[in-house]
Amino acid sequence: MPTTKIRLPVRVPNEGARRLAWWLMHQPAGTYDRMLRKLGIGQISMERMLAGELAPGREQGFMIYGFAGQSVPIGEWYHAAEGGWFDRPVERAALRKAA
């Protein structure tokens, strides 16, 4: 099974891209390729999402959310990044409890 590399831009474009990249970096080899197949999209489309050039549509957003074990809520693609690519994302459940 070929392993596709994740290409990240220097600037983190949004919180959705950051959360997805963080999640992918902590998954077994081949997860990125499986996700692309499951979503039915190519590497270029995913790279454009990670670069902030496009956001996933509703259906793709739900599929990413489910595939990533609820680590990438759909609305995060429309929020400014809360850190760098290698900064651990804050768990949203913890934020809800604190509020």
CORZIKA-V142967 format. One record per residue. N is the residue number from 0. SS is DSSP state (a for helix, b for strand, c for the rest). PHI is phi as a letter, one per 30 degrees, with the letter a starting at -180 (NA if undefined). PSI is psi as a letter, one per 20 degrees, with the letter a starting at -180 (* if undefined). Layout:
n=(N & N)
ss=(SS & SS)
phi=(PHI & PHI)
psi=(PSI & PSI)
//
This chain:
n=(0 & 1 & 2 & 3 & 4 & 5 & 6 & 7 & 8 & 9 & 10 & 11 & 12 & 13 & 14 & 15 & 16 & 17 & 18 & 19 & 20 & 21 & 22 & 23 & 24 & 25 & 26 & 27 & 28 & 29 & 30 & 31 & 32 & 33 & 34 & 35 & 36 & 37 & 38 & 39 & 40 & 41 & 42 & 43 & 44 & 45 & 46 & 47 & 48 & 49 & 50 & 51 & 52 & 53 & 54 & 55 & 56 & 57 & 58 & 59 & 60 & 61 & 62 & 63 & 64 & 65 & 66 & 67 & 68 & 69 & 70 & 71 & 72 & 73 & 74 & 75 & 76 & 77 & 78 & 79 & 80 & 81 & 82 & 83 & 84 & 85 & 86 & 87 & 88 & 89 & 90 & 91 & 92 & 93 & 94 & 95 & 96 & 97 & 98)
ss=(c & c & c & c & c & c & c & c & c & c & c & c & c & c & a & a & a & a & a & a & a & a & a & a & a & c & c & c & c & c & a & a & a & a & a & a & a & a & a & c & c & c & a & a & a & a & a & a & a & a & a & c & c & c & c & c & c & a & a & a & a & a & a & a & a & a & a & c & c & c & c & c & c & a & a & a & a & a & c & c & c & c & c & c & c & c & c & c & c & c & c & a & a & a & a & a & a & a & c)
phi=(NA & d & c & d & d & d & c & c & d & d & d & d & d & a & d & d & d & d & d & d & d & e & d & d & d & c & c & d & e & j & d & d & d & d & d & e & d & d & d & i & b & c & d & d & d & d & d & d & d & d & d & i & d & a & c & d & d & e & d & d & d & d & d & d & e & d & d & d & i & i & d & b & e & e & d & d & d & c & c & d & d & c & l & d & e & c & d & d & d & d & d & d & d & d & d & d & d & d & d)
psi=(p & q & o & p & q & p & o & p & r & g & p & o & h & r & h & g & g & g & g & g & g & g & g & h & i & j & r & q & p & i & g & g & g & h & g & g & g & g & i & k & r & r & h & g & g & h & h & h & g & h & i & j & h & q & q & q & r & g & g & h & g & h & g & g & g & g & h & j & k & k & i & n & q & g & i & h & i & j & q & q & p & j & a & r & h & j & p & p & q & p & p & h & h & h & h & h & h & h & *)
//
